[in-house]
């Protein structure tokens, strides 16, 4: 048996950022570290009693060693609801939000009349760690005035405040707005589903480039379909059906110890083979010959080169420029130096999106038998 819940007293506020408090809590004489989301539970202060969800730490899961505050004990609170749409519906933390589409929203009329994304590039990533290099590369290619909007799906973490990446992107001016879709919460705009989130990004946030990904904390099961990053394929389909230009970020790695993610990840193959229903753009960075052969060999005996528009993008200059910035790129605990092809791939997607909106696509199409 493991501990699932615990009651303790807040001892210290260790840090705060928009939407998140990091706190220490005394439980039975033991000091535990926890995350509180004021969006759900209100702000906490030293001396407050709290009920903690301790499952993740007890099971040794990848939450950074944090428990989560479920409730403050011994207090009541009155609040004015921002809207009538509930997120995390029918759970103890269901919370009303001002959904951008709702009748009480100032954006209701614009969204009621929404027709099309009008060709806007929609860069769809599998992992949250791909979002920042995509956004940075799009601005590098198309200019700093390019409006990049991040849509976070509800496949992984639900509160966007958990993401340090989003905080860093805001600070560095890499994104202009965020939209939280479905049960995800805490974005600049709330949307009822992924499709309406894309409409919000375009019609309300005035996006030039839209980046879609799950939040931090994705799940995988070592099966072809059992991973939350399958949201990538759903987003590609949504972008296509709404008249956007879908761009798929390829998950590349030559250092991941798991064979299924070595070269081109089996997750990317599943998205392109089994989920994406129409042709999408698939940028791949220029790589060393052996690495190029590795990912190309994964496409053998498939029709992916015919079904989708694979293009080669020279991302080296882009990644060198971004490496000098203030965001420390990492994925699965590995740095840019360790996972260079992974980040080259994300940069390639951002560069292609930037080329697309500037009308200067210089990337070369990859076809069966080509040397690219």
C-alpha beads as a LAMMPS data file, in Angstrom:
LAMMPS data file: protein, C-alpha beads

372 atoms
371 bonds

1 atom types
1 bond types

-500.0 500.0 xlo xhi
-500.0 500.0 ylo yhi
-500.0 500.0 zlo zhi

Masses

1 110.0

Atoms # bond

1 1 1 0.000 0.000 0.000
2 1 1 1.164 3.537 -0.741
3 1 1 -0.017 6.866 0.618
4 1 1 -2.594 8.493 -1.658
5 1 1 -3.557 11.563 0.374
6 1 1 -2.248 13.469 3.363
7 1 1 -3.226 16.448 5.515
8 1 1 -0.573 18.953 6.531
9 1 1 0.264 22.573 7.342
10 1 1 1.835 24.970 4.840
11 1 1 5.258 25.909 6.158
12 1 1 6.709 28.076 3.392
13 1 1 5.906 29.524 -0.022
14 1 1 9.022 28.438 -1.914
15 1 1 8.195 30.115 -5.189
16 1 1 5.379 31.585 -7.263
17 1 1 4.725 32.109 -10.939
18 1 1 1.499 32.828 -12.820
19 1 1 -1.024 30.154 -11.881
20 1 1 1.275 28.167 -9.570
21 1 1 2.538 28.244 -6.000
22 1 1 5.381 25.938 -4.984
23 1 1 5.133 25.278 -1.268
24 1 1 6.534 23.153 1.532
25 1 1 4.055 21.327 3.759
26 1 1 4.664 19.710 7.147
27 1 1 2.976 16.277 7.263
28 1 1 3.425 14.140 10.398
29 1 1 6.747 15.824 11.094
30 1 1 7.962 15.305 7.522
31 1 1 8.513 18.202 5.106
32 1 1 6.970 17.590 1.682
33 1 1 7.034 19.752 -1.436
34 1 1 3.772 20.513 -3.187
35 1 1 2.231 22.511 -6.011
36 1 1 -0.872 24.606 -5.453
37 1 1 -3.016 25.938 -8.282
38 1 1 -4.827 29.067 -7.010
39 1 1 -7.112 28.718 -10.042
40 1 1 -8.694 25.699 -8.330
41 1 1 -8.087 26.077 -4.609
42 1 1 -7.281 29.735 -3.992
43 1 1 -3.909 30.989 -2.783
44 1 1 -2.416 29.400 0.324
45 1 1 -0.289 30.969 3.038
46 1 1 2.007 29.690 5.783
47 1 1 -0.099 28.164 8.538
48 1 1 -2.940 27.059 6.251
49 1 1 -4.108 23.479 6.470
50 1 1 -4.123 21.626 3.153
51 1 1 -5.182 18.259 1.801
52 1 1 -2.541 16.815 -0.516
53 1 1 -2.773 14.326 -3.354
54 1 1 0.411 12.303 -2.848
55 1 1 -0.075 9.591 -5.472
56 1 1 2.640 10.690 -7.909
57 1 1 5.403 10.965 -5.320
58 1 1 4.349 7.702 -3.688
59 1 1 4.531 5.947 -7.064
60 1 1 7.782 7.647 -8.080
61 1 1 6.282 9.292 -11.164
62 1 1 7.811 12.171 -13.086
63 1 1 6.267 15.170 -11.326
64 1 1 9.543 16.545 -10.030
65 1 1 8.869 15.198 -6.545
66 1 1 5.785 17.315 -5.899
67 1 1 2.482 16.543 -4.238
68 1 1 -0.584 18.549 -5.298
69 1 1 -2.920 20.584 -3.126
70 1 1 -6.473 19.274 -3.407
71 1 1 -8.074 21.705 -0.957
72 1 1 -7.452 24.097 1.875
73 1 1 -8.953 22.833 5.101
74 1 1 -11.067 24.790 7.554
75 1 1 -12.034 27.670 5.268
76 1 1 -14.785 28.766 2.914
77 1 1 -14.496 31.167 -0.009
78 1 1 -16.854 33.231 -2.129
79 1 1 -15.923 34.110 -5.703
80 1 1 -17.484 35.702 -8.762
81 1 1 -17.568 33.161 -11.617
82 1 1 -15.946 34.491 -14.817
83 1 1 -18.314 32.471 -17.000
84 1 1 -20.690 29.529 -16.945
85 1 1 -18.673 26.870 -18.810
86 1 1 -17.107 24.350 -16.458
87 1 1 -13.726 22.722 -16.956
88 1 1 -12.680 19.507 -15.201
89 1 1 -16.402 18.849 -15.166
90 1 1 -17.902 16.548 -12.537
91 1 1 -14.710 16.408 -10.483
92 1 1 -14.154 17.988 -7.053
93 1 1 -12.131 20.756 -8.730
94 1 1 -14.589 21.632 -11.498
95 1 1 -14.118 25.334 -12.171
96 1 1 -16.102 27.878 -14.214
97 1 1 -14.201 29.688 -16.953
98 1 1 -14.987 32.363 -19.507
99 1 1 -14.880 30.222 -22.632
100 1 1 -14.114 32.423 -25.623
101 1 1 -16.997 30.849 -27.545
102 1 1 -19.614 31.326 -24.819
103 1 1 -22.511 33.777 -25.273
104 1 1 -21.243 35.920 -22.378
105 1 1 -17.798 36.266 -24.001
106 1 1 -16.901 39.441 -25.917
107 1 1 -15.538 37.116 -28.623
108 1 1 -18.748 35.132 -29.098
109 1 1 -19.849 36.992 -32.221
110 1 1 -16.472 36.696 -33.949
111 1 1 -16.337 32.976 -33.260
112 1 1 -19.958 32.405 -34.255
113 1 1 -19.046 33.751 -37.675
114 1 1 -15.695 31.961 -37.997
115 1 1 -15.242 30.202 -41.337
116 1 1 -11.611 29.299 -41.979
117 1 1 -8.017 29.443 -40.795
118 1 1 -7.268 30.872 -44.246
119 1 1 -4.102 28.873 -44.740
120 1 1 -2.509 29.790 -41.420
121 1 1 0.365 27.406 -40.620
122 1 1 -0.580 25.092 -37.763
123 1 1 2.562 23.406 -36.444
124 1 1 1.540 20.264 -34.580
125 1 1 4.048 18.809 -32.117
126 1 1 3.956 15.619 -30.104
127 1 1 5.967 16.770 -27.092
128 1 1 5.764 19.956 -25.055
129 1 1 9.548 20.340 -25.294
130 1 1 9.182 20.948 -29.044
131 1 1 7.000 24.043 -28.635
132 1 1 9.653 26.631 -27.713
133 1 1 12.081 25.813 -30.562
134 1 1 9.179 25.838 -33.035
135 1 1 7.966 29.241 -31.846
136 1 1 11.462 30.722 -31.715
137 1 1 12.332 29.481 -35.205
138 1 1 9.098 30.833 -36.694
139 1 1 9.916 34.294 -35.374
140 1 1 13.533 33.977 -36.461
141 1 1 12.421 33.236 -40.024
142 1 1 9.403 35.533 -40.378
143 1 1 10.381 38.366 -38.037
144 1 1 9.828 39.297 -34.410
145 1 1 6.445 40.889 -35.180
146 1 1 5.054 37.481 -36.199
147 1 1 2.173 36.582 -33.913
148 1 1 2.685 33.069 -32.557
149 1 1 -0.135 31.530 -30.522
150 1 1 0.231 28.318 -28.521
151 1 1 -2.752 25.974 -28.219
152 1 1 -2.361 23.467 -25.378
153 1 1 -4.433 20.301 -25.625
154 1 1 -5.737 18.317 -22.677
155 1 1 -3.735 15.138 -23.301
156 1 1 -1.159 15.673 -20.550
157 1 1 -0.981 18.318 -17.800
158 1 1 -4.224 20.282 -17.608
159 1 1 -3.151 23.552 -15.883
160 1 1 -0.957 25.536 -18.262
161 1 1 0.671 27.168 -15.245
162 1 1 2.641 23.974 -14.629
163 1 1 4.691 24.683 -17.749
164 1 1 7.911 26.565 -17.091
165 1 1 8.386 26.569 -20.862
166 1 1 5.311 28.756 -21.370
167 1 1 6.562 31.188 -18.730
168 1 1 9.949 31.369 -20.482
169 1 1 8.370 31.833 -23.914
170 1 1 6.296 34.730 -22.606
171 1 1 9.336 36.338 -21.008
172 1 1 11.354 36.046 -24.214
173 1 1 8.515 37.257 -26.448
174 1 1 8.226 33.977 -28.362
175 1 1 4.439 33.726 -28.041
176 1 1 1.729 36.359 -28.069
177 1 1 -1.070 34.325 -26.492
178 1 1 -2.088 30.901 -25.227
179 1 1 -5.326 28.976 -25.678
180 1 1 -6.213 26.037 -23.432
181 1 1 -8.436 23.511 -25.193
182 1 1 -10.922 21.028 -23.797
183 1 1 -10.265 20.316 -20.122
184 1 1 -6.919 22.159 -20.148
185 1 1 -7.156 25.408 -18.190
186 1 1 -5.391 28.658 -17.457
187 1 1 -4.599 30.022 -20.914
188 1 1 -5.126 33.595 -22.001
189 1 1 -8.198 32.202 -23.719
190 1 1 -10.253 29.153 -22.777
191 1 1 -11.770 26.994 -25.526
192 1 1 -14.298 24.175 -25.369
193 1 1 -12.409 21.883 -27.766
194 1 1 -9.401 21.756 -30.051
195 1 1 -11.276 22.881 -33.158
196 1 1 -12.711 25.946 -31.485
197 1 1 -9.294 26.598 -29.906
198 1 1 -7.826 26.930 -33.404
199 1 1 -10.632 29.335 -34.277
200 1 1 -9.845 31.355 -31.142
201 1 1 -6.144 31.446 -32.036
202 1 1 -6.941 32.840 -35.477
203 1 1 -10.044 34.998 -35.053
204 1 1 -9.405 36.321 -31.547
205 1 1 -5.654 36.116 -30.887
206 1 1 -4.867 37.044 -34.519
207 1 1 -2.271 34.303 -34.965
208 1 1 0.121 34.285 -37.907
209 1 1 1.441 30.903 -36.754
210 1 1 -0.332 28.456 -34.445
211 1 1 1.628 25.860 -32.464
212 1 1 -0.343 22.939 -31.008
213 1 1 0.922 20.437 -28.453
214 1 1 0.000 18.668 -25.269
215 1 1 1.331 20.148 -22.064
216 1 1 4.150 18.691 -19.956
217 1 1 3.816 15.190 -18.549
218 1 1 2.808 13.104 -21.548
219 1 1 2.041 9.412 -21.195
220 1 1 3.323 6.469 -23.231
221 1 1 2.750 2.733 -22.926
222 1 1 5.166 1.200 -25.475
223 1 1 2.187 0.450 -27.730
224 1 1 1.393 1.944 -31.119
225 1 1 -1.719 3.809 -30.024
226 1 1 -1.405 4.221 -26.261
227 1 1 0.290 7.612 -25.971
228 1 1 -1.066 11.083 -25.291
229 1 1 1.059 12.575 -28.062
230 1 1 -1.463 11.113 -30.496
231 1 1 -3.045 14.554 -30.030
232 1 1 -0.571 15.585 -32.729
233 1 1 -2.502 13.651 -35.356
234 1 1 -5.843 14.941 -34.119
235 1 1 -4.489 18.489 -34.387
236 1 1 -3.253 17.869 -37.938
237 1 1 -6.741 16.728 -38.906
238 1 1 -8.337 19.733 -37.219
239 1 1 -5.987 22.113 -39.012
240 1 1 -6.791 20.505 -42.349
241 1 1 -10.550 20.517 -41.894
242 1 1 -10.554 24.174 -40.820
243 1 1 -8.522 25.348 -43.796
244 1 1 -5.132 25.707 -42.151
245 1 1 -1.733 24.532 -43.376
246 1 1 -0.848 21.504 -41.220
247 1 1 2.844 20.983 -40.410
248 1 1 3.949 17.916 -38.435
249 1 1 6.995 18.071 -36.163
250 1 1 9.003 14.866 -36.548
251 1 1 10.276 13.344 -33.314
252 1 1 13.907 12.445 -34.040
253 1 1 16.519 11.071 -31.676
254 1 1 19.779 9.192 -31.977
255 1 1 20.521 9.079 -28.240
256 1 1 17.221 7.833 -26.791
257 1 1 18.008 4.430 -25.242
258 1 1 14.608 3.043 -26.253
259 1 1 14.793 1.440 -29.711
260 1 1 11.214 2.447 -30.539
261 1 1 12.219 6.118 -30.289
262 1 1 15.604 5.764 -32.024
263 1 1 15.786 7.536 -35.359
264 1 1 12.234 8.562 -36.183
265 1 1 9.975 7.743 -33.226
266 1 1 7.287 5.123 -33.621
267 1 1 4.912 7.795 -32.285
268 1 1 5.581 9.954 -35.348
269 1 1 5.071 6.968 -37.621
270 1 1 1.746 6.165 -35.955
271 1 1 0.550 9.753 -36.319
272 1 1 1.465 9.905 -40.011
273 1 1 0.330 6.378 -40.891
274 1 1 -2.738 5.805 -38.744
275 1 1 -4.090 9.158 -37.547
276 1 1 -3.486 11.923 -40.101
277 1 1 -6.275 11.543 -42.647
278 1 1 -4.898 13.828 -45.354
279 1 1 -1.561 15.027 -46.666
280 1 1 0.464 17.237 -44.320
281 1 1 3.833 18.964 -44.547
282 1 1 6.605 17.053 -42.770
283 1 1 9.838 19.057 -42.416
284 1 1 13.015 17.099 -41.707
285 1 1 16.338 18.808 -40.910
286 1 1 19.494 18.177 -42.892
287 1 1 21.435 15.525 -40.999
288 1 1 24.607 13.507 -41.290
289 1 1 24.407 10.751 -43.899
290 1 1 24.186 7.945 -41.340
291 1 1 21.405 9.703 -39.434
292 1 1 19.570 10.472 -42.652
293 1 1 19.742 6.806 -43.649
294 1 1 18.459 5.786 -40.209
295 1 1 15.238 7.767 -40.334
296 1 1 14.675 7.063 -44.039
297 1 1 14.964 3.322 -43.412
298 1 1 12.040 3.549 -40.975
299 1 1 9.850 4.609 -43.903
300 1 1 10.698 1.532 -45.945
301 1 1 7.653 -0.512 -46.882
302 1 1 5.356 2.448 -46.184
303 1 1 3.735 4.939 -48.538
304 1 1 4.439 7.929 -46.291
305 1 1 6.678 9.739 -48.787
306 1 1 3.824 9.624 -51.276
307 1 1 1.022 10.426 -48.817
308 1 1 2.713 13.389 -47.144
309 1 1 4.913 16.288 -48.244
310 1 1 8.287 15.528 -46.679
311 1 1 10.675 18.461 -47.130
312 1 1 14.292 19.022 -46.130
313 1 1 14.990 22.173 -44.127
314 1 1 18.464 23.495 -43.344
315 1 1 18.062 24.220 -39.630
316 1 1 21.706 24.473 -38.523
317 1 1 21.960 28.265 -38.618
318 1 1 18.613 28.540 -36.888
319 1 1 19.524 26.282 -34.009
320 1 1 22.898 27.976 -33.540
321 1 1 21.128 31.318 -33.259
322 1 1 18.545 29.993 -30.811
323 1 1 21.220 28.294 -28.701
324 1 1 22.558 31.768 -27.881
325 1 1 19.211 32.814 -26.413
326 1 1 17.922 32.617 -22.864
327 1 1 15.882 29.407 -23.111
328 1 1 17.707 26.238 -22.099
329 1 1 16.178 23.619 -24.389
330 1 1 15.854 20.130 -22.924
331 1 1 13.765 17.012 -23.456
332 1 1 13.495 13.963 -21.207
333 1 1 16.284 15.509 -19.129
334 1 1 18.642 15.692 -22.128
335 1 1 20.092 18.972 -23.376
336 1 1 20.339 20.475 -26.835
337 1 1 23.916 19.214 -27.053
338 1 1 22.751 15.656 -26.305
339 1 1 19.612 15.764 -28.461
340 1 1 20.623 18.053 -31.304
341 1 1 18.628 16.231 -34.048
342 1 1 15.510 16.349 -31.841
343 1 1 15.713 20.127 -31.607
344 1 1 16.864 20.533 -35.208
345 1 1 13.608 18.851 -36.204
346 1 1 11.511 21.255 -34.133
347 1 1 13.451 24.228 -35.477
348 1 1 12.932 22.944 -39.024
349 1 1 9.167 22.972 -38.480
350 1 1 9.234 26.520 -37.144
351 1 1 11.414 27.715 -40.010
352 1 1 9.056 26.139 -42.540
353 1 1 6.078 27.882 -40.924
354 1 1 7.966 31.170 -41.099
355 1 1 8.833 30.582 -44.744
356 1 1 5.203 29.776 -45.488
357 1 1 3.781 33.030 -44.162
358 1 1 6.538 35.085 -45.784
359 1 1 5.898 33.390 -49.127
360 1 1 9.498 32.203 -49.459
361 1 1 9.463 28.435 -49.065
362 1 1 12.957 27.270 -49.995
363 1 1 12.792 23.761 -48.588
364 1 1 13.296 20.832 -50.979
365 1 1 10.687 18.096 -51.389
366 1 1 11.837 14.595 -50.415
367 1 1 10.643 11.831 -52.698
368 1 1 11.235 8.106 -52.977
369 1 1 14.742 7.577 -54.309
370 1 1 15.906 11.166 -53.727
371 1 1 19.229 11.801 -52.014
372 1 1 17.766 14.166 -49.410

Bonds

1 1 1 2
2 1 2 3
3 1 3 4
4 1 4 5
5 1 5 6
6 1 6 7
7 1 7 8
8 1 8 9
9 1 9 10
10 1 10 11
11 1 11 12
12 1 12 13
13 1 13 14
14 1 14 15
15 1 15 16
16 1 16 17
17 1 17 18
18 1 18 19
19 1 19 20
20 1 20 21
21 1 21 22
22 1 22 23
23 1 23 24
24 1 24 25
25 1 25 26
26 1 26 27
27 1 27 28
28 1 28 29
29 1 29 30
30 1 30 31
31 1 31 32
32 1 32 33
33 1 33 34
34 1 34 35
35 1 35 36
36 1 36 37
37 1 37 38
38 1 38 39
39 1 39 40
40 1 40 41
41 1 41 42
42 1 42 43
43 1 43 44
44 1 44 45
45 1 45 46
46 1 46 47
47 1 47 48
48 1 48 49
49 1 49 50
50 1 50 51
51 1 51 52
52 1 52 53
53 1 53 54
54 1 54 55
55 1 55 56
56 1 56 57
57 1 57 58
58 1 58 59
59 1 59 60
60 1 60 61
61 1 61 62
62 1 62 63
63 1 63 64
64 1 64 65
65 1 65 66
66 1 66 67
67 1 67 68
68 1 68 69
69 1 69 70
70 1 70 71
71 1 71 72
72 1 72 73
73 1 73 74
74 1 74 75
75 1 75 76
76 1 76 77
77 1 77 78
78 1 78 79
79 1 79 80
80 1 80 81
81 1 81 82
82 1 82 83
83 1 83 84
84 1 84 85
85 1 85 86
86 1 86 87
87 1 87 88
88 1 88 89
89 1 89 90
90 1 90 91
91 1 91 92
92 1 92 93
93 1 93 94
94 1 94 95
95 1 95 96
96 1 96 97
97 1 97 98
98 1 98 99
99 1 99 100
100 1 100 101
101 1 101 102
102 1 102 103
103 1 103 104
104 1 104 105
105 1 105 106
106 1 106 107
107 1 107 108
108 1 108 109
109 1 109 110
110 1 110 111
111 1 111 112
112 1 112 113
113 1 113 114
114 1 114 115
115 1 115 116
116 1 116 117
117 1 117 118
118 1 118 119
119 1 119 120
120 1 120 121
121 1 121 122
122 1 122 123
123 1 123 124
124 1 124 125
125 1 125 126
126 1 126 127
127 1 127 128
128 1 128 129
129 1 129 130
130 1 130 131
131 1 131 132
132 1 132 133
133 1 133 134
134 1 134 135
135 1 135 136
136 1 136 137
137 1 137 138
138 1 138 139
139 1 139 140
140 1 140 141
141 1 141 142
142 1 142 143
143 1 143 144
144 1 144 145
145 1 145 146
146 1 146 147
147 1 147 148
148 1 148 149
149 1 149 150
150 1 150 151
151 1 151 152
152 1 152 153
153 1 153 154
154 1 154 155
155 1 155 156
156 1 156 157
157 1 157 158
158 1 158 159
159 1 159 160
160 1 160 161
161 1 161 162
162 1 162 163
163 1 163 164
164 1 164 165
165 1 165 166
166 1 166 167
167 1 167 168
168 1 168 169
169 1 169 170
170 1 170 171
171 1 171 172
172 1 172 173
173 1 173 174
174 1 174 175
175 1 175 176
176 1 176 177
177 1 177 178
178 1 178 179
179 1 179 180
180 1 180 181
181 1 181 182
182 1 182 183
183 1 183 184
184 1 184 185
185 1 185 186
186 1 186 187
187 1 187 188
188 1 188 189
189 1 189 190
190 1 190 191
191 1 191 192
192 1 192 193
193 1 193 194
194 1 194 195
195 1 195 196
196 1 196 197
197 1 197 198
198 1 198 199
199 1 199 200
200 1 200 201
201 1 201 202
202 1 202 203
203 1 203 204
204 1 204 205
205 1 205 206
206 1 206 207
207 1 207 208
208 1 208 209
209 1 209 210
210 1 210 211
211 1 211 212
212 1 212 213
213 1 213 214
214 1 214 215
215 1 215 216
216 1 216 217
217 1 217 218
218 1 218 219
219 1 219 220
220 1 220 221
221 1 221 222
222 1 222 223
223 1 223 224
224 1 224 225
225 1 225 226
226 1 226 227
227 1 227 228
228 1 228 229
229 1 229 230
230 1 230 231
231 1 231 232
232 1 232 233
233 1 233 234
234 1 234 235
235 1 235 236
236 1 236 237
237 1 237 238
238 1 238 239
239 1 239 240
240 1 240 241
241 1 241 242
242 1 242 243
243 1 243 244
244 1 244 245
245 1 245 246
246 1 246 247
247 1 247 248
248 1 248 249
249 1 249 250
250 1 250 251
251 1 251 252
252 1 252 253
253 1 253 254
254 1 254 255
255 1 255 256
256 1 256 257
257 1 257 258
258 1 258 259
259 1 259 260
260 1 260 261
261 1 261 262
262 1 262 263
263 1 263 264
264 1 264 265
265 1 265 266
266 1 266 267
267 1 267 268
268 1 268 269
269 1 269 270
270 1 270 271
271 1 271 272
272 1 272 273
273 1 273 274
274 1 274 275
275 1 275 276
276 1 276 277
277 1 277 278
278 1 278 279
279 1 279 280
280 1 280 281
281 1 281 282
282 1 282 283
283 1 283 284
284 1 284 285
285 1 285 286
286 1 286 287
287 1 287 288
288 1 288 289
289 1 289 290
290 1 290 291
291 1 291 292
292 1 292 293
293 1 293 294
294 1 294 295
295 1 295 296
296 1 296 297
297 1 297 298
298 1 298 299
299 1 299 300
300 1 300 301
301 1 301 302
302 1 302 303
303 1 303 304
304 1 304 305
305 1 305 306
306 1 306 307
307 1 307 308
308 1 308 309
309 1 309 310
310 1 310 311
311 1 311 312
312 1 312 313
313 1 313 314
314 1 314 315
315 1 315 316
316 1 316 317
317 1 317 318
318 1 318 319
319 1 319 320
320 1 320 321
321 1 321 322
322 1 322 323
323 1 323 324
324 1 324 325
325 1 325 326
326 1 326 327
327 1 327 328
328 1 328 329
329 1 329 330
330 1 330 331
331 1 331 332
332 1 332 333
333 1 333 334
334 1 334 335
335 1 335 336
336 1 336 337
337 1 337 338
338 1 338 339
339 1 339 340
340 1 340 341
341 1 341 342
342 1 342 343
343 1 343 344
344 1 344 345
345 1 345 346
346 1 346 347
347 1 347 348
348 1 348 349
349 1 349 350
350 1 350 351
351 1 351 352
352 1 352 353
353 1 353 354
354 1 354 355
355 1 355 356
356 1 356 357
357 1 357 358
358 1 358 359
359 1 359 360
360 1 360 361
361 1 361 362
362 1 362 363
363 1 363 364
364 1 364 365
365 1 365 366
366 1 366 367
367 1 367 368
368 1 368 369
369 1 369 370
370 1 370 371
371 1 371 372
